[in-house]
Amino acid sequence: MTGVRAGYRETEFGTLPDDWQSVTVETAAARTQNAVVGGPFGSDLVSSDYAETGVPIIRGQNMGGKFVDGTFAFVSLEKAKSLSANSAGAADLIFTQRGTLGQVSIVPGVGFDRYIVSQSQMKVSLDQTRFDPEFFYYYFSSPAGLRQVIDSAIQTGVPHTNLGILRRYRLPVPKTKREQAAIAEVLGDADGLIEALEALIAKKRAIKQGAMQDLLSGKNRGTTTRLGSVLKIGHGRSQKAVEISDGPYPILASGGQIGTASQFLYDRPSVLIGRKGTIDRPQYADTPFWTIDTLFYTVIAEPNVPKYLFYRFCMIDWRQYNEASGVPSLNSGTIENIEIELHRPDEQRAIATVLSDMDAEIAALEDKLAKARAVKQGMMQVLLTGEIRLI
């Protein structure tokens, strides 16, 4: 007994269905000239060749999504003709050769008839009678595909790869293009859900930002007052004596939590702001915490509402108060002398409630997005190895 279920076999990729095959990019490429090609030699395409219109160039900034997109540089039709060997068309796969290795995108079938590949990218035209480009895209976007790209890269100098390595990339593929397309379609639906959630979160954040502008610095202004009249700045301390693993209290720095502590430094709701380093990212804590010496905390006078003051802090351009030419720094006296528009305590509570509700809605959507991404990763694992069959 080998432990391999009927209809499956052990391969270099693990357990695969018997009717799946192992192919290389080279064997999957179309049998046409320049099916696997890189960009022009350096002197053949320089910035002085760029034009305002014409044939778009696929550069690093056009990679990163499923489809090549973004702001393009162009070359003239005449220049593109001289670079015809480095052209790409609909459904071609584009891999990054140097720069952000692991990027792969598909040339879309809308927008432009053809593209020129830059010196930092490589193109693969697949034999589309046998292979589905989107299946290949999802494989090389998966952890296994990315690992193959990174592990095979040349590490001398700036990490990079080349056409010879690209041709040897290997992947498991269903023998029928129909099954490849079915897998790609399911993963595409997962991408659609993720993109919809990302767009909704962006919309909700924009709505919240508008609400903050309206409630905190728009027509509903309060009384001008110094921050020092409603709060005092507290200084963090070294965490060495209190830091333990799995402690009950977070240790906070200007960039966020960095550990846990056996004791707390302060146990009332507080707004925190960086003393050094990240000085423009206010934090809010409503449970006991410890802060290190790069992060100020605030002792807020009643009846002011700490969460309201947190949102007020988020509206301040902290960079203008930077007092160092090197690492950004703030001074406690400078903070206490900043003047803000302060609402009455009852209005503070109402504003904080509205904005907190918006934050909770965004947080719930972000949690849903994280779960959708995790589900997609799980789907890639079982679909791209044939563990679950769709056909």
C-alpha positions in Angstrom: 0.0 0.0 0.0 1.5 3.3 -1.1 -1.2 5.5 0.5 -1.9 7.2 -2.8 -5.6 7.1 -3.6 -6.8 5.5 -6.8 -6.4 7.7 -9.9 -3.5 9.7 -8.4 0.3 9.3 -8.5 3.3 10.7 -6.7 5.2 13.4 -8.7 7.7 16.2 -8.2 4.7 18.4 -7.3 3.3 15.9 -4.8 0.2 13.8 -5.4 -1.4 14.6 -8.8 -4.2 13.0 -10.8 -3.1 10.4 -13.3 -4.5 12.5 -16.2 -2.5 15.6 -15.3 0.9 16.4 -17.0 4.1 18.2 -16.0 5.1 20.8 -18.5 7.7 23.5 -18.8 7.1 27.0 -20.1 9.1 26.1 -23.1 7.1 23.1 -24.0 3.8 25.0 -23.4 4.9 28.0 -25.6 3.5 28.5 -29.0 5.5 27.2 -31.9 6.0 30.7 -33.4 9.0 33.0 -33.6 9.7 35.0 -30.4 7.1 33.1 -28.4 9.4 33.4 -25.4 11.2 36.7 -25.5 12.6 39.5 -23.3 12.8 43.2 -23.8 15.2 45.1 -26.2 18.8 45.5 -25.5 19.4 48.6 -23.3 20.5 51.0 -26.1 17.6 49.9 -28.3 15.0 51.5 -26.1 15.8 54.5 -24.0 13.7 57.2 -22.4 14.3 59.6 -25.3 12.3 57.1 -27.5 9.2 57.6 -25.4 6.2 59.3 -27.0 2.9 60.7 -25.8 0.9 58.2 -28.0 1.6 55.1 -30.1 2.4 51.6 -28.9 2.4 51.2 -25.1 5.5 49.8 -23.2 5.0 47.2 -20.5 7.1 48.3 -17.5 7.3 47.4 -13.9 4.6 49.8 -12.9 2.2 48.1 -15.3 2.6 44.8 -13.5 1.2 43.5 -10.2 -2.4 42.9 -11.1 -4.0 40.0 -13.1 -3.8 42.1 -16.2 -1.2 44.6 -17.4 -2.6 48.0 -16.5 -1.8 51.5 -15.3 -0.1 54.5 -16.8 1.9 53.6 -19.9 4.8 55.1 -21.7 4.6 54.9 -25.5 6.8 54.6 -28.5 6.0 55.7 -32.0 4.6 53.2 -34.5 7.9 53.4 -36.4 9.9 52.6 -33.3 7.5 49.8 -32.4 8.1 48.3 -35.8 11.8 48.2 -35.2 11.1 46.4 -31.9 8.6 44.0 -33.3 10.6 41.0 -31.9 9.9 42.3 -28.4 6.2 42.8 -28.9 3.3 41.3 -26.9 -0.4 40.8 -27.6 -3.6 39.6 -26.0 -3.4 36.7 -23.7 0.4 36.7 -23.5 2.0 36.2 -20.1 4.4 38.8 -18.8 7.0 38.0 -16.2 9.2 40.4 -14.3 12.9 39.8 -15.2 14.5 42.2 -12.7 13.0 44.3 -10.0 10.0 42.9 -8.1 10.6 39.2 -9.0 7.5 37.0 -8.9 5.2 39.4 -10.7 3.2 37.9 -13.5 0.4 39.5 -15.5 -1.7 38.8 -18.6 -1.9 41.1 -21.6 -5.6 42.1 -21.8 -7.6 41.7 -24.9 -8.9 45.3 -24.8 -7.3 48.7 -24.8 -4.4 48.2 -27.2 -3.7 45.9 -30.1 -0.1 45.3 -29.2 2.6 46.3 -26.6 6.4 46.4 -26.4 8.0 44.6 -23.5 10.6 46.7 -21.6 14.1 45.5 -20.7 12.9 44.4 -17.2 10.1 42.1 -18.4 9.8 38.9 -20.4 6.9 37.6 -22.5 5.5 34.1 -23.1 3.0 33.3 -25.8 1.3 30.0 -25.0 0.1 27.4 -27.4 -3.6 28.3 -26.8 -4.9 25.2 -28.5 -3.7 23.2 -25.5 -3.1 25.7 -22.7 -5.2 28.3 -20.9 -3.2 31.5 -20.1 -5.2 32.3 -17.0 -4.5 28.8 -15.5 -0.8 29.6 -16.0 -1.3 33.0 -14.4 -2.9 31.5 -11.3 -0.2 28.8 -11.0 2.6 31.3 -11.0 0.7 33.6 -8.7 0.3 30.7 -6.2 2.8 30.1 -3.3 4.3 27.1 -5.2 4.7 29.1 -8.4 6.2 32.2 -6.7 8.6 30.0 -4.7 9.9 28.5 -8.0 10.5 31.9 -9.5 12.3 33.2 -6.4 14.3 30.0 -5.8 15.6 29.9 -9.3 16.6 33.6 -9.5 20.2 34.6 -9.9 21.2 36.2 -6.6 24.4 38.0 -7.6 24.0 41.7 -7.6 20.3 42.7 -8.0 18.3 39.4 -8.0 17.1 38.7 -11.5 16.2 35.9 -13.8 16.6 35.3 -17.6 14.9 33.6 -20.5 16.7 30.4 -20.0 15.4 30.1 -16.5 11.9 31.2 -17.6 11.8 28.4 -20.2 12.6 25.8 -17.5 9.8 26.9 -15.2 7.7 23.8 -14.6 4.1 23.3 -13.5 1.4 20.6 -13.2 -1.4 21.1 -15.7 -4.7 19.2 -16.5 -4.4 17.6 -19.9 -7.6 19.2 -21.1 -7.8 22.9 -21.7 -11.4 22.7 -20.6 -10.4 21.7 -17.1 -7.7 24.4 -17.0 -10.2 27.0 -17.9 -12.7 25.7 -15.3 -10.1 26.1 -12.6 -9.1 29.6 -13.8 -12.8 30.6 -13.8 -13.4 29.6 -10.2 -10.3 31.4 -9.1 -11.3 34.4 -11.2 -14.6 34.5 -9.3 -12.7 34.5 -6.0 -10.7 37.4 -7.4 -13.9 39.2 -8.3 -15.2 38.9 -4.7 -11.9 40.2 -3.4 -11.8 43.1 -5.8 -15.4 44.0 -4.9 -14.6 44.0 -1.2 -11.5 46.1 -1.8 -13.5 48.7 -3.7 -16.2 48.8 -1.0 -13.6 49.3 1.7 -12.0 52.1 -0.3 -15.5 53.7 -0.7 -16.3 53.4 3.0 -12.9 54.9 3.9 -13.6 57.9 1.6 -17.0 58.4 3.2 -15.5 58.3 6.6 -12.8 60.8 5.6 -15.5 63.1 4.3 -17.4 62.7 7.6 -14.3 63.5 9.6 -13.8 66.7 7.5 -17.4 67.7 8.0 -17.7 66.9 11.7 -14.2 68.0 12.9 -13.0 70.7 10.6 -16.0 71.8 8.5 -19.1 73.9 9.4 -19.6 72.3 12.8 -16.6 73.9 14.5 -16.2 74.2 18.2 -14.1 76.5 20.5 -10.5 77.1 19.7 -8.3 75.7 22.5 -4.8 74.5 23.2 -4.3 70.7 23.4 -2.5 71.3 26.7 -5.7 72.5 28.2 -7.4 69.2 27.7 -4.6 66.7 28.0 -1.0 66.2 29.2 1.7 64.3 27.4 3.0 61.1 29.1 6.4 59.7 28.2 7.1 56.0 27.4 9.8 54.0 29.1 12.1 51.1 28.3 10.2 47.8 28.2 13.2 45.6 29.1 12.1 45.0 32.7 8.5 44.2 31.9 8.6 42.5 28.5 7.5 38.8 28.5 6.1 36.5 25.8 2.2 36.3 25.9 1.9 39.0 28.5 -1.5 40.5 29.2 -0.6 44.1 28.2 0.6 45.3 24.7 3.9 47.1 24.3 3.3 49.9 21.9 5.9 51.8 19.7 5.4 54.5 17.1 4.8 51.9 14.5 2.4 49.8 16.5 2.6 46.8 18.9 6.0 45.3 19.3 5.5 42.8 22.2 3.7 42.2 25.4 4.4 43.2 29.0 3.7 41.8 32.5 2.8 45.3 33.7 1.0 48.3 32.3 2.3 51.9 32.2 -1.2 53.5 31.8 -4.7 52.0 32.2 -7.1 54.7 31.0 -8.3 55.4 27.4 -5.5 57.4 25.7 -4.4 58.9 22.4 -0.8 58.0 21.4 1.5 59.8 19.0 5.1 59.1 18.0 7.9 61.0 19.7 10.4 59.8 17.2 10.2 57.9 13.9 6.6 57.5 12.8 5.1 60.8 14.1 2.1 61.1 11.9 0.2 57.9 12.8 -1.9 58.5 15.9 -3.0 55.4 17.9 -5.9 54.8 20.3 -5.9 52.5 23.3 -8.8 51.9 25.6 -7.2 49.0 27.6 -4.1 49.1 29.8 -0.8 49.3 27.8 2.9 50.0 28.0 4.7 52.4 25.7 8.4 52.7 24.9 10.3 55.9 24.8 9.6 56.6 21.1 5.8 56.9 21.7 4.0 59.5 23.7 0.7 58.7 25.4 -1.9 61.3 26.7 -3.6 61.8 30.0 -7.0 63.3 29.0 -8.9 65.6 31.4 -12.6 64.8 32.0 -15.2 65.3 30.7 -13.4 65.2 27.3 -13.9 62.1 25.2 -10.6 60.3 24.4 -11.9 58.7 21.1 -13.0 62.1 19.9 -9.6 63.5 20.6 -8.1 60.5 18.7 -10.1 61.5 15.6 -9.0 65.2 16.1 -5.3 63.9 16.2 -5.9 62.2 12.9 -6.8 65.5 11.3 -3.6 67.2 12.4 -0.7 67.5 9.9 2.0 66.3 12.3 4.8 66.5 9.8 4.7 70.3 10.0 5.7 70.0 13.7 8.7 67.9 13.0 11.7 69.2 15.0 14.6 67.2 13.5 16.4 67.2 10.2 17.1 63.5 10.4 14.7 61.0 12.1 11.3 62.8 12.4 10.7 63.9 16.0 8.0 65.7 18.1 8.4 67.6 21.4 5.8 67.3 24.1 5.6 71.0 24.6 5.0 71.5 20.9 2.1 69.1 21.0 0.5 70.7 24.0 0.7 74.1 22.3 -1.2 73.1 19.2 -4.5 74.8 18.9 -7.6 72.8 17.8 -11.3 73.3 17.4 -12.9 71.5 20.4 -16.6 70.6 20.7 -18.7 70.4 23.8 -18.4 67.0 25.6 -21.9 65.9 24.5 -21.0 66.7 20.9 -17.6 64.9 21.3 -19.5 61.8 22.3 -21.9 62.0 19.4 -19.1 62.6 16.9 -17.0 59.8 18.3 -19.9 57.4 18.1 -20.6 58.2 14.5 -17.0 57.8 13.5 -16.5 54.7 15.7 -19.5 53.0 14.0 -17.9 53.7 10.6 -14.6 52.2 11.8 -16.4 49.1 13.0 -18.1 48.7 9.6 -14.7 49.1 7.8 -13.1 46.6 10.3 -15.8 44.1 9.6 -15.3 44.4 5.9 -11.5 44.1 6.3 -12.1 40.9 8.2 -14.3 39.6 5.5 -11.6 40.5 2.9 -8.9 38.7 4.9 -11.1 35.6 5.0 -11.8 35.9 1.3 -8.1 36.0 0.6 -7.5 33.0 2.8 -10.2 31.1 1.1 -8.7 31.9 -2.3 -5.3 30.6 -1.1 -6.9 27.4 0.1 -8.7 27.0 -3.3 -5.5 27.5 -5.2 -3.8 24.7 -3.1 -6.5 22.2 -3.9 -7.4 23.2 -7.4 -4.0 23.7 -8.8 -2.9 20.3 -7.7 -6.0 18.4 -8.7 -6.9 17.5 -5.1 -10.4 18.7 -5.9 -11.6 18.2 -9.5 -14.1 20.5 -11.2 -14.5 18.2 -14.2 
